[in-house]
Amino acid sequence: MDLEKPPAHQPPDGCLVVAIRVPVRIVMLLVVLPVRMAWDALAVAARFLHDTVFRPAGRALLWLGRAVFVWPFVALWRWVLVPLGRALAWLMNVLVVAPCLWLYRYALTPLGHALAWAGRGIAAGLGWLYARVLTPVGIGIMWVLTGVGAVLAVVGGGVFTAVAWLVRHLLVVPAVRLYEWVLAPAGRALVWCLNGLAWVVRMIVTGIGMALYWTCRILLVLPALAVWRWILVPAGHVLAVVGREIGAALGHAWRVAGHISLTVGRFLASLFRWIFVEPVRWVYARVLTPAGHLVRDAVLRPVGEALRAVGRASRQALASARASVRQARADFRRMLFGGPRPGRTAVRREPTAAGTRTLGSSTTALTKD
């Protein structure tokens, strides 16, 4: 049953794997074979329907969709919307753009130039006012404020020095002494007490944690590890082997079923060809074709020749009748209105060409004979 050679690097399988593989592959082949044959039959039917029904129907629907949806919109766009848009653009240009351009060029531009000239004049006046009036006044005010600030600085310096000496001896020095001789020793003692208390608590928690760890390890971890190592892992290996073999058997059965389905399909195709196609082809080649040639040579070709001869005779008779009618109409017209008048020769008013000049002839007045 094994149609594929195992790889060279694959290790040899045990007796348990071989004992599982053969019945699993037989069962999978019996299960997969009807599915594969039904799948191949559906694939052939779908391909036949696609080639004979769906593709022509799709092309017809595509052509119908173009005729119903695309071409009318294209015609509407090309023959209605585009000329209408061009007409609207021309009207917009004539009614909106050209008046706005004229308004901008002959009204807004001169007005803007006038406003710019007035703004430059106002800016020049403000600059003169700033340079000639506001700047000297500001310089005078700054000079006065500088003098007042110098006087206030001299007075405020003495006051600041006295206040700083009082703050240093009344607040800073007593606070430093209090920190160095009272607060710092008390804080160190408090930190030592807290560190001792934390060490005691840590030792108690560590002991309780070790006790809980060994209790959980003995009661939970070691049994779970034993169950995992001696029960679950071997069962998982067995299930993995069974699952791998089932997957391999499924693939193997699918390939074998494909070969069987291909053989059955070829047999049915050969049977259909020998039962239906070959007899039909033999009847067509041995019976219908000679009968058709006989009918063509004995009936259709003489009938065609006769019809062509009748057609040639009819055309000749019609041509003769048309010539007779044309001649009779010309004779009747000549009898009523007479024959055609002879044409008059046109008089040429252009000067005739001069003769060819030779060595003895000349066109000048001095040398003419």
Secondary structure, DSSP 8 states (H G I E B T S, - for coil): ---S---TTS----HHHHHHHHHHHHHHHHHHHHHHHHHHHHHHHHHHHIIIIIHHHHHHHHHHHIIIIIHHHHHHIIIIIHHHHHHHHHHHIIIIIHHHHHHIIIIIHHHHHHHHHHHHHHHHHHHHHIIIIIHHHHHHHHHHHHHHHHHHHHHHHHHHHHHHHHHIIIIIHHHHHHIIIIIHHHHHHHHHHHHHHHHHHHHHHHHHHHHHHHHHIIIIIHHHHHHIIIIIHHHHHHHHHHHHHHHHHHHHHHHHHHHHHHHHHHHHHHHHIIIIIHHHHHHIIIIIHHHHHHHIIIIIHHHHHHHHHHHHHHHHHHHHHHHHHHHHHHHHHHHHH-S----------S--------TT---STTT--
